Amino acid sequence: MMSATQQQQLSIREWHKDNDSAYLISTNPKLLDHSFINASFASPDMYWAKEMPLDQLALMLEYSVTLGLYKYSPEP
């Protein structure tokens, strides 16, 4: 039986948008910054969430469907 991580890796999807700024939308869980997510949970802007131990956050994300939006500089 495959773990949740293995199943997610089989179904990773990515979309790119290139213009003056380049964007990537991805379901790849390896791109997620756990510290950034936890800091966002601690923010008053996300009043419905709360910071959690990083091991619990990692476990939660492993069994979640995730979608990240990333801005990057395209290579010339």
Distance bins in CASP14 RR format, pairs under 12 A and 6 or more apart:
PFRMAT RR
TARGET T0000
AUTHOR 0000-0000-0000
RMODE 2
METHOD distances of the structure
MODEL  1
1 7 0 0 0 0 1 0 0 0 0 0 0
2 8 0 0 0 0 1 0 0 0 0 0 0
2 9 0 0 0 0 1 0 0 0 0 0 0
2 10 1 0 0 1 0 0 0 0 0 0 0
2 11 0 0 0 0 0 1 0 0 0 0 0
3 9 0 0 0 0 1 0 0 0 0 0 0
3 10 0 0 0 0 0 1 0 0 0 0 0
3 29 0 0 0 0 0 1 0 0 0 0 0
3 59 0 0 0 0 0 1 0 0 0 0 0
3 62 0 0 0 0 1 0 0 0 0 0 0
3 63 0 0 0 0 1 0 0 0 0 0 0
4 10 0 0 0 0 0 1 0 0 0 0 0
4 11 0 0 0 0 0 1 0 0 0 0 0
4 29 0 0 0 0 1 0 0 0 0 0 0
4 58 0 0 0 0 0 1 0 0 0 0 0
4 59 0 0 0 0 1 0 0 0 0 0 0
4 60 0 0 0 0 0 1 0 0 0 0 0
4 61 0 0 0 0 1 0 0 0 0 0 0
4 62 1 0 1 0 0 0 0 0 0 0 0
4 63 1 0 1 0 0 0 0 0 0 0 0
4 64 0 0 0 0 1 0 0 0 0 0 0
4 65 0 0 0 0 0 1 0 0 0 0 0
4 66 0 0 0 0 0 1 0 0 0 0 0
5 11 0 0 0 0 0 1 0 0 0 0 0
5 12 0 0 0 0 0 1 0 0 0 0 0
5 28 0 0 0 0 0 1 0 0 0 0 0
5 29 1 0 0 1 0 0 0 0 0 0 0
5 30 0 0 0 0 1 0 0 0 0 0 0
5 58 0 0 0 0 0 1 0 0 0 0 0
5 59 0 0 0 0 0 1 0 0 0 0 0
5 61 0 0 0 0 1 0 0 0 0 0 0
5 62 1 0 1 0 0 0 0 0 0 0 0
5 63 0 0 0 0 1 0 0 0 0 0 0
5 64 0 0 0 0 0 1 0 0 0 0 0
5 66 0 0 0 0 0 1 0 0 0 0 0
6 12 0 0 0 0 0 1 0 0 0 0 0
6 29 0 0 0 0 0 1 0 0 0 0 0
6 62 0 0 0 0 0 1 0 0 0 0 0
7 27 0 0 0 0 0 1 0 0 0 0 0
7 29 0 0 0 0 0 1 0 0 0 0 0
7 62 0 0 0 0 0 1 0 0 0 0 0
7 63 0 0 0 0 0 1 0 0 0 0 0
7 65 0 0 0 0 0 1 0 0 0 0 0
8 26 0 0 0 0 0 1 0 0 0 0 0
8 27 1 0 0 1 0 0 0 0 0 0 0
8 28 0 0 0 0 1 0 0 0 0 0 0
8 29 1 0 1 0 0 0 0 0 0 0 0
8 30 0 0 0 0 1 0 0 0 0 0 0
8 31 0 0 0 0 0 1 0 0 0 0 0
8 32 0 0 0 0 0 1 0 0 0 0 0
8 61 0 0 0 0 1 0 0 0 0 0 0
8 62 1 0 0 1 0 0 0 0 0 0 0
8 63 0 0 0 0 1 0 0 0 0 0 0
8 64 0 0 0 0 1 0 0 0 0 0 0
8 65 0 0 0 0 1 0 0 0 0 0 0
8 66 0 0 0 0 1 0 0 0 0 0 0
8 67 0 0 0 0 0 1 0 0 0 0 0
9 27 0 0 0 0 1 0 0 0 0 0 0
9 28 0 0 0 0 1 0 0 0 0 0 0
9 29 0 0 0 0 1 0 0 0 0 0 0
9 30 0 0 0 0 1 0 0 0 0 0 0
9 62 0 0 0 0 0 1 0 0 0 0 0
10 27 0 0 0 0 0 1 0 0 0 0 0
10 28 0 0 0 0 0 1 0 0 0 0 0
11 26 0 0 0 0 0 1 0 0 0 0 0
11 27 1 0 0 1 0 0 0 0 0 0 0
11 28 0 0 0 0 0 1 0 0 0 0 0
11 29 0 0 0 0 0 1 0 0 0 0 0
11 65 0 0 0 0 1 0 0 0 0 0 0
11 66 0 0 0 0 0 1 0 0 0 0 0
12 24 0 0 0 0 0 1 0 0 0 0 0
12 25 0 0 0 0 0 1 0 0 0 0 0
12 26 1 0 0 1 0 0 0 0 0 0 0
12 27 1 0 1 0 0 0 0 0 0 0 0
12 28 1 0 1 0 0 0 0 0 0 0 0
12 29 0 0 0 0 1 0 0 0 0 0 0
12 30 0 0 0 0 1 0 0 0 0 0 0
12 31 0 0 0 0 1 0 0 0 0 0 0
12 65 0 0 0 0 0 1 0 0 0 0 0
12 66 0 0 0 0 0 1 0 0 0 0 0
12 67 0 0 0 0 0 1 0 0 0 0 0
12 68 0 0 0 0 0 1 0 0 0 0 0
13 24 0 0 0 0 0 1 0 0 0 0 0
13 25 0 0 0 0 1 0 0 0 0 0 0
13 26 1 0 0 1 0 0 0 0 0 0 0
13 27 1 0 1 0 0 0 0 0 0 0 0
13 28 0 0 0 0 1 0 0 0 0 0 0
13 29 0 0 0 0 0 1 0 0 0 0 0
13 65 0 0 0 0 0 1 0 0 0 0 0
13 66 0 0 0 0 0 1 0 0 0 0 0
13 67 0 0 0 0 1 0 0 0 0 0 0
13 68 0 0 0 0 0 1 0 0 0 0 0
14 23 0 0 0 0 0 1 0 0 0 0 0
14 24 1 0 0 1 0 0 0 0 0 0 0
14 25 1 0 0 1 0 0 0 0 0 0 0
14 26 1 0 1 0 0 0 0 0 0 0 0
14 27 1 0 0 1 0 0 0 0 0 0 0
14 28 1 0 0 1 0 0 0 0 0 0 0
14 30 0 0 0 0 0 1 0 0 0 0 0
14 31 0 0 0 0 1 0 0 0 0 0 0
14 67 0 0 0 0 0 1 0 0 0 0 0
14 68 0 0 0 0 1 0 0 0 0 0 0
14 69 0 0 0 0 0 1 0 0 0 0 0
14 70 0 0 0 0 1 0 0 0 0 0 0
15 22 0 0 0 0 0 1 0 0 0 0 0
15 23 0 0 0 0 1 0 0 0 0 0 0
15 24 1 0 0 1 0 0 0 0 0 0 0
15 25 1 0 1 0 0 0 0 0 0 0 0
15 26 1 0 0 1 0 0 0 0 0 0 0
15 27 0 0 0 0 1 0 0 0 0 0 0
15 28 0 0 0 0 0 1 0 0 0 0 0
15 67 0 0 0 0 0 1 0 0 0 0 0
15 68 0 0 0 0 0 1 0 0 0 0 0
15 69 0 0 0 0 1 0 0 0 0 0 0
15 70 0 0 0 0 0 1 0 0 0 0 0
16 22 1 0 0 1 0 0 0 0 0 0 0
16 23 1 0 0 1 0 0 0 0 0 0 0
16 24 1 0 1 0 0 0 0 0 0 0 0
16 25 0 0 0 0 1 0 0 0 0 0 0
16 26 0 0 0 0 1 0 0 0 0 0 0
16 69 0 0 0 0 0 1 0 0 0 0 0
16 70 0 0 0 0 0 1 0 0 0 0 0
16 71 0 0 0 0 0 1 0 0 0 0 0
16 72 0 0 0 0 1 0 0 0 0 0 0
16 74 0 0 0 0 1 0 0 0 0 0 0
17 23 1 0 1 0 0 0 0 0 0 0 0
17 24 1 0 0 1 0 0 0 0 0 0 0
17 25 1 0 0 1 0 0 0 0 0 0 0
17 26 0 0 0 0 0 1 0 0 0 0 0
17 69 0 0 0 0 1 0 0 0 0 0 0
17 70 0 0 0 0 0 1 0 0 0 0 0
17 71 0 0 0 0 1 0 0 0 0 0 0
17 72 0 0 0 0 0 1 0 0 0 0 0
17 74 0 0 0 0 0 1 0 0 0 0 0
18 24 0 0 0 0 1 0 0 0 0 0 0
18 71 0 0 0 0 0 1 0 0 0 0 0
18 72 0 0 0 0 1 0 0 0 0 0 0
18 73 0 0 0 0 0 1 0 0 0 0 0
18 74 1 0 1 0 0 0 0 0 0 0 0
18 75 0 0 0 0 0 1 0 0 0 0 0
19 71 0 0 0 0 0 1 0 0 0 0 0
19 74 0 0 0 0 1 0 0 0 0 0 0
20 71 0 0 0 0 0 1 0 0 0 0 0
20 73 0 0 0 0 0 1 0 0 0 0 0
20 74 0 0 0 0 1 0 0 0 0 0 0
21 69 0 0 0 0 0 1 0 0 0 0 0
21 70 0 0 0 0 0 1 0 0 0 0 0
21 71 1 0 0 1 0 0 0 0 0 0 0
21 72 0 0 0 0 1 0 0 0 0 0 0
21 73 0 0 0 0 1 0 0 0 0 0 0
21 74 0 0 0 0 1 0 0 0 0 0 0
22 69 0 0 0 0 0 1 0 0 0 0 0
22 70 0 0 0 0 1 0 0 0 0 0 0
22 71 1 0 0 1 0 0 0 0 0 0 0
22 72 1 0 1 0 0 0 0 0 0 0 0
22 73 1 0 0 1 0 0 0 0 0 0 0
22 74 1 0 1 0 0 0 0 0 0 0 0
22 75 0 0 0 0 1 0 0 0 0 0 0
22 76 0 0 0 0 0 1 0 0 0 0 0
23 68 0 0 0 0 0 1 0 0 0 0 0
23 69 1 0 0 1 0 0 0 0 0 0 0
23 70 1 0 0 1 0 0 0 0 0 0 0
23 71 1 0 1 0 0 0 0 0 0 0 0
23 72 1 0 0 1 0 0 0 0 0 0 0
23 73 0 0 0 0 0 1 0 0 0 0 0
23 74 0 0 0 0 0 1 0 0 0 0 0
24 31 0 0 0 0 1 0 0 0 0 0 0
24 67 0 0 0 0 0 1 0 0 0 0 0
24 68 0 0 0 0 1 0 0 0 0 0 0
24 69 1 0 0 1 0 0 0 0 0 0 0
24 70 1 0 1 0 0 0 0 0 0 0 0
24 71 0 0 0 0 1 0 0 0 0 0 0
24 72 1 0 0 1 0 0 0 0 0 0 0
24 73 0 0 0 0 0 1 0 0 0 0 0
24 74 0 0 0 0 0 1 0 0 0 0 0
25 31 0 0 0 0 0 1 0 0 0 0 0
25 66 0 0 0 0 0 1 0 0 0 0 0
25 67 1 0 0 1 0 0 0 0 0 0 0
25 68 1 0 0 1 0 0 0 0 0 0 0
25 69 1 0 1 0 0 0 0 0 0 0 0
25 70 1 0 0 1 0 0 0 0 0 0 0
25 71 0 0 0 0 0 1 0 0 0 0 0
25 72 0 0 0 0 0 1 0 0 0 0 0
26 32 0 0 0 0 1 0 0 0 0 0 0
26 66 0 0 0 0 1 0 0 0 0 0 0
26 67 1 0 0 1 0 0 0 0 0 0 0
26 68 1 0 1 0 0 0 0 0 0 0 0
26 69 0 0 0 0 1 0 0 0 0 0 0
26 70 1 0 0 1 0 0 0 0 0 0 0
26 72 0 0 0 0 0 1 0 0 0 0 0
27 61 0 0 0 0 0 1 0 0 0 0 0
27 64 0 0 0 0 0 1 0 0 0 0 0
27 65 1 0 0 1 0 0 0 0 0 0 0
27 66 1 0 0 1 0 0 0 0 0 0 0
27 67 1 0 1 0 0 0 0 0 0 0 0
27 68 1 0 0 1 0 0 0 0 0 0 0
27 69 0 0 0 0 0 1 0 0 0 0 0
27 70 0 0 0 0 0 1 0 0 0 0 0
28 61 0 0 0 0 0 1 0 0 0 0 0
28 65 0 0 0 0 0 1 0 0 0 0 0
28 66 0 0 0 0 1 0 0 0 0 0 0
28 67 0 0 0 0 1 0 0 0 0 0 0
28 68 0 0 0 0 1 0 0 0 0 0 0
28 70 0 0 0 0 1 0 0 0 0 0 0
29 37 0 0 0 0 0 1 0 0 0 0 0
29 57 0 0 0 0 0 1 0 0 0 0 0
29 58 0 0 0 0 1 0 0 0 0 0 0
29 59 0 0 0 0 0 1 0 0 0 0 0
29 60 0 0 0 0 0 1 0 0 0 0 0
29 61 1 0 0 1 0 0 0 0 0 0 0
29 62 1 0 0 1 0 0 0 0 0 0 0
29 63 0 0 0 0 0 1 0 0 0 0 0
29 64 0 0 0 0 1 0 0 0 0 0 0
29 65 0 0 0 0 1 0 0 0 0 0 0
29 66 1 0 1 0 0 0 0 0 0 0 0
29 67 0 0 0 0 0 1 0 0 0 0 0
29 68 0 0 0 0 1 0 0 0 0 0 0
30 58 0 0 0 0 0 1 0 0 0 0 0
30 61 0 0 0 0 0 1 0 0 0 0 0
30 62 0 0 0 0 0 1 0 0 0 0 0
30 66 0 0 0 0 0 1 0 0 0 0 0
30 68 0 0 0 0 0 1 0 0 0 0 0
31 37 0 0 0 0 0 1 0 0 0 0 0
31 61 0 0 0 0 0 1 0 0 0 0 0
31 66 0 0 0 0 1 0 0 0 0 0 0
31 67 0 0 0 0 0 1 0 0 0 0 0
31 68 1 0 0 1 0 0 0 0 0 0 0
31 69 0 0 0 0 0 1 0 0 0 0 0
31 70 1 0 0 1 0 0 0 0 0 0 0
31 72 0 0 0 0 0 1 0 0 0 0 0
32 38 0 0 0 0 0 1 0 0 0 0 0
32 40 0 0 0 0 0 1 0 0 0 0 0
32 54 0 0 0 0 0 1 0 0 0 0 0
32 57 0 0 0 0 1 0 0 0 0 0 0
32 58 0 0 0 0 1 0 0 0 0 0 0
32 60 0 0 0 0 0 1 0 0 0 0 0
32 61 1 0 0 1 0 0 0 0 0 0 0
32 62 0 0 0 0 0 1 0 0 0 0 0
32 64 0 0 0 0 1 0 0 0 0 0 0
32 65 0 0 0 0 0 1 0 0 0 0 0
32 66 1 0 0 1 0 0 0 0 0 0 0
32 67 0 0 0 0 1 0 0 0 0 0 0
32 68 1 0 0 1 0 0 0 0 0 0 0
32 69 0 0 0 0 0 1 0 0 0 0 0
32 70 0 0 0 0 0 1 0 0 0 0 0
33 39 0 0 0 0 1 0 0 0 0 0 0
33 40 0 0 0 0 1 0 0 0 0 0 0
33 54 0 0 0 0 0 1 0 0 0 0 0
33 57 0 0 0 0 0 1 0 0 0 0 0
33 58 0 0 0 0 0 1 0 0 0 0 0
33 61 0 0 0 0 0 1 0 0 0 0 0
33 66 0 0 0 0 0 1 0 0 0 0 0
33 68 0 0 0 0 0 1 0 0 0 0 0
33 70 0 0 0 0 1 0 0 0 0 0 0
34 40 0 0 0 0 0 1 0 0 0 0 0
34 41 0 0 0 0 0 1 0 0 0 0 0
34 51 0 0 0 0 0 1 0 0 0 0 0
34 52 0 0 0 0 0 1 0 0 0 0 0
34 53 0 0 0 0 0 1 0 0 0 0 0
34 54 1 0 1 0 0 0 0 0 0 0 0
34 55 0 0 0 0 1 0 0 0 0 0 0
34 56 0 0 0 0 0 1 0 0 0 0 0
34 57 1 0 1 0 0 0 0 0 0 0 0
34 58 1 0 0 1 0 0 0 0 0 0 0
34 59 0 0 0 0 0 1 0 0 0 0 0
34 60 0 0 0 0 1 0 0 0 0 0 0
34 61 1 0 0 1 0 0 0 0 0 0 0
34 62 0 0 0 0 0 1 0 0 0 0 0
34 66 0 0 0 0 0 1 0 0 0 0 0
35 41 0 0 0 0 0 1 0 0 0 0 0
35 42 0 0 0 0 0 1 0 0 0 0 0
35 51 0 0 0 0 0 1 0 0 0 0 0
35 54 1 0 0 1 0 0 0 0 0 0 0
35 57 0 0 0 0 1 0 0 0 0 0 0
35 58 0 0 0 0 0 1 0 0 0 0 0
36 42 0 0 0 0 0 1 0 0 0 0 0
36 43 0 0 0 0 0 1 0 0 0 0 0
36 51 0 0 0 0 0 1 0 0 0 0 0
36 54 0 0 0 0 0 1 0 0 0 0 0
36 57 0 0 0 0 0 1 0 0 0 0 0
36 61 0 0 0 0 0 1 0 0 0 0 0
36 68 0 0 0 0 0 1 0 0 0 0 0
36 70 0 0 0 0 0 1 0 0 0 0 0
37 43 0 0 0 0 0 1 0 0 0 0 0
37 46 0 0 0 0 1 0 0 0 0 0 0
37 49 0 0 0 0 1 0 0 0 0 0 0
37 51 0 0 0 0 1 0 0 0 0 0 0
37 52 0 0 0 0 1 0 0 0 0 0 0
37 54 0 0 0 0 1 0 0 0 0 0 0
37 56 0 0 0 0 0 1 0 0 0 0 0
37 57 1 0 0 1 0 0 0 0 0 0 0
37 58 0 0 0 0 1 0 0 0 0 0 0
37 60 0 0 0 0 1 0 0 0 0 0 0
37 61 1 0 0 1 0 0 0 0 0 0 0
37 64 0 0 0 0 0 1 0 0 0 0 0
37 66 0 0 0 0 1 0 0 0 0 0 0
37 68 0 0 0 0 0 1 0 0 0 0 0
38 46 0 0 0 0 0 1 0 0 0 0 0
38 49 0 0 0 0 1 0 0 0 0 0 0
38 50 0 0 0 0 1 0 0 0 0 0 0
38 51 1 0 1 0 0 0 0 0 0 0 0
38 52 1 0 0 1 0 0 0 0 0 0 0
38 53 0 0 0 0 1 0 0 0 0 0 0
38 54 1 0 0 1 0 0 0 0 0 0 0
38 55 0 0 0 0 0 1 0 0 0 0 0
38 56 0 0 0 0 1 0 0 0 0 0 0
38 57 1 0 1 0 0 0 0 0 0 0 0
38 58 0 0 0 0 0 1 0 0 0 0 0
38 60 0 0 0 0 0 1 0 0 0 0 0
38 61 0 0 0 0 0 1 0 0 0 0 0
39 45 0 0 0 0 0 1 0 0 0 0 0
39 46 0 0 0 0 1 0 0 0 0 0 0
39 49 0 0 0 0 0 1 0 0 0 0 0
39 50 0 0 0 0 0 1 0 0 0 0 0
39 51 1 0 0 1 0 0 0 0 0 0 0
39 52 0 0 0 0 0 1 0 0 0 0 0
39 54 0 0 0 0 0 1 0 0 0 0 0
39 57 0 0 0 0 0 1 0 0 0 0 0
40 46 1 0 1 0 0 0 0 0 0 0 0
40 47 0 0 0 0 0 1 0 0 0 0 0
40 48 0 0 0 0 0 1 0 0 0 0 0
40 49 1 0 0 1 0 0 0 0 0 0 0
40 50 0 0 0 0 0 1 0 0 0 0 0
40 51 0 0 0 0 1 0 0 0 0 0 0
40 52 0 0 0 0 0 1 0 0 0 0 0
40 57 0 0 0 0 0 1 0 0 0 0 0
41 47 0 0 0 0 0 1 0 0 0 0 0
41 48 0 0 0 0 1 0 0 0 0 0 0
41 49 1 0 1 0 0 0 0 0 0 0 0
41 50 1 0 1 0 0 0 0 0 0 0 0
41 51 1 0 1 0 0 0 0 0 0 0 0
41 52 1 0 0 1 0 0 0 0 0 0 0
41 53 0 0 0 0 0 1 0 0 0 0 0
41 54 0 0 0 0 0 1 0 0 0 0 0
41 56 0 0 0 0 0 1 0 0 0 0 0
41 57 0 0 0 0 1 0 0 0 0 0 0
41 60 0 0 0 0 0 1 0 0 0 0 0
41 61 0 0 0 0 0 1 0 0 0 0 0
42 49 0 0 0 0 1 0 0 0 0 0 0
42 50 1 0 0 1 0 0 0 0 0 0 0
42 51 1 0 1 0 0 0 0 0 0 0 0
42 52 0 0 0 0 1 0 0 0 0 0 0
42 57 0 0 0 0 0 1 0 0 0 0 0
43 49 0 0 0 0 1 0 0 0 0 0 0
43 50 0 0 0 0 0 1 0 0 0 0 0
43 51 0 0 0 0 1 0 0 0 0 0 0
44 50 0 0 0 0 0 1 0 0 0 0 0
49 57 0 0 0 0 0 1 0 0 0 0 0
49 60 0 0 0 0 0 1 0 0 0 0 0
50 56 0 0 0 0 0 1 0 0 0 0 0
50 57 0 0 0 0 0 1 0 0 0 0 0
51 57 0 0 0 0 1 0 0 0 0 0 0
52 58 0 0 0 0 1 0 0 0 0 0 0
52 59 0 0 0 0 1 0 0 0 0 0 0
52 60 1 0 0 1 0 0 0 0 0 0 0
52 61 0 0 0 0 0 1 0 0 0 0 0
53 59 0 0 0 0 1 0 0 0 0 0 0
53 60 0 0 0 0 0 1 0 0 0 0 0
54 60 0 0 0 0 0 1 0 0 0 0 0
54 61 0 0 0 0 0 1 0 0 0 0 0
55 61 0 0 0 0 0 1 0 0 0 0 0
55 62 0 0 0 0 0 1 0 0 0 0 0
56 62 0 0 0 0 0 1 0 0 0 0 0
56 63 0 0 0 0 0 1 0 0 0 0 0
57 63 0 0 0 0 0 1 0 0 0 0 0
57 64 0 0 0 0 0 1 0 0 0 0 0
57 66 0 0 0 0 0 1 0 0 0 0 0
58 64 0 0 0 0 0 1 0 0 0 0 0
58 66 0 0 0 0 0 1 0 0 0 0 0
60 66 0 0 0 0 0 1 0 0 0 0 0
61 67 0 0 0 0 0 1 0 0 0 0 0
61 68 0 0 0 0 0 1 0 0 0 0 0
END
